[in-house]
């Protein structure tokens, strides 16, 4: 059975205060720009999952936590999310590292279908 977001955060000792602050900011930005950028309403839940889990692996590997966090999501899944949504959530999480040019050649981004881009 796949874990919930809360279960993943507890399992990996996620820093909740920071994560909830980041999530609130990300969702506020989404809500303010969604219509103008023509982003589907349904993408909000994907952003929320990515924001809540973006640092989930920090306690395991602080230096590579962004990549490890994405791998955890891909391997363990998230209850309530389809398998097809997991690569997109993981890709959003990778953006946390801020190296967009390098990420464009990351295997996870290359695997995304046109429908997921």
Phi, psi and omega in degrees: 000137181285144179281155173282169176301315180299320179294320176297317179298318179293316182301321185256014176056048180296145178280094188297318184299312179297312183299316181292326177294313178299317180298315180299317179295316181298316181290326177296315177298317178302310183298325181283335186247349186307309183295314182297322181272357179058046178268132180300142178306323183297341179288344181299319181292330177290317177297318180298316179298315181297318181294318181291335184251004189300333181245018188302332182264010183301323181289340180272314186209084184305321183292322183245025188300329181296309180296316181294322177300315179298319180295322178300315181297317180294324183278317185267336184076179178220125179302131178094357179242141179286154178304325181290341179275337185299316178298326179290318177299314179298319180296319177299319179298321180297332179296341178301331181288342175077013181251067187301315182299316178295323182292333180300338179254007177290139181307324181296319179290323180293333182278342182296137178281165177302327180293332181271342181285000000 
